Amino acid sequence: MVRLSWDQVNAWRLSRHHLFEQDRQADVPDIVSRICGLQGQVMSGAELALWARLPQVEPSTLERLLWEERALIKTWVMRGTLHILHGGDLPLYVAARQAHEIRRPPSYYTYHGLTAEESDAILHGVRTTLTEIGMTREELAEAVAGESGNPHLAEVLLSGWGALLKPSAFRGDICFGPDRGQNVTFVQAQSRCLPEKQTA
């Protein structure tokens, strides 16, 4: 049995997270992939997390890689929180999530003010109405309601921030697009997803 000291374990973890030594030649998307994404709830927090690993990066790097080069993707993943991922890693996270069956109790639908059938209609509507052209939350809500013929869906999609869109994100159907003024936009995740990375 190999015995390790806490200092050795700590050094290994810091190294794996690219916090032990900064590699000035490192590729930003590769770093994001290796650390399993950057927490993306607050963009400035993601920028600081990247800067801690690559102090030479410009503050605009994440914005450029997300919205111009599309090498990164921003969506809800682990713990239902926003993360910035390598674009080629999204299929892996979606597959991992699909391996776990989510069973929603009746209280979930009561809390959100919709039925199980309406929840399924939202999933279908997001998948069929989103394109690579960004839609604001209001535009998406109206499109889903129109596609389903159920005006109530627009109301519930606008009532709670993100909660009813997360199931679509877990299926790989939706991710964030570039902001439009003060409004966030959503796009079809496949349009932002790089080809899946090949492993040896």
HUDAGI-V374694 format. One record per backbone hydrogen bond with DSSP energy under -0.5 kcal/mol. NH is the residue of the N-H (numbers start at 1). CO is the residue of the C=O. Records with the same first field share a line. If there is no record, write none. Layout:
NH=CO ; CO
This chain:
9=5
10=6
11=7
12=8
13=9
14=10
15=11
16=12
17=13
18=15
19=14
20=14
24=22
26=23
31=27
32=28
33=29
34=30
35=31
36=33
37=32
38=84
40=82
41=82
45=42
46=42
47=43
48=44
49=45
50=46
51=47
52=48
53=49 ; 50
54=50
57=54
61=58
64=60
65=61
66=62
67=63
68=63 ; 64
69=64
70=64
71=65
72=65
73=85
75=73 ; 83
77=81
80=77
81=78
83=75
84=38
85=73 ; 83
87=71
89=86
90=86 ; 87
92=89
93=89
94=90
95=91
96=92
97=93
98=94
99=95
100=97
101=99
103=101
104=102
105=103
108=105
109=105
110=106
111=107
112=108
113=109 ; 110
114=109
119=115
120=116
121=117
122=118
123=119
124=120
125=121
126=122
127=123
128=124
129=125
130=126
131=133
134=132
135=186
137=184
140=136
141=137
142=138
143=139
144=140
145=141
146=142
147=143
148=144
149=145
150=145
151=149
153=150
154=151
155=151
156=152
157=153
158=154
159=156
160=156
162=160
164=160
165=162
166=162
167=163
168=165
169=165
170=166
171=167
172=169
173=168
174=168
175=187
176=74
177=185
180=183
181=179
183=180
185=177
186=135
187=175
188=131
189=173
191=188
192=188 ; 189
193=189
194=192
197=88
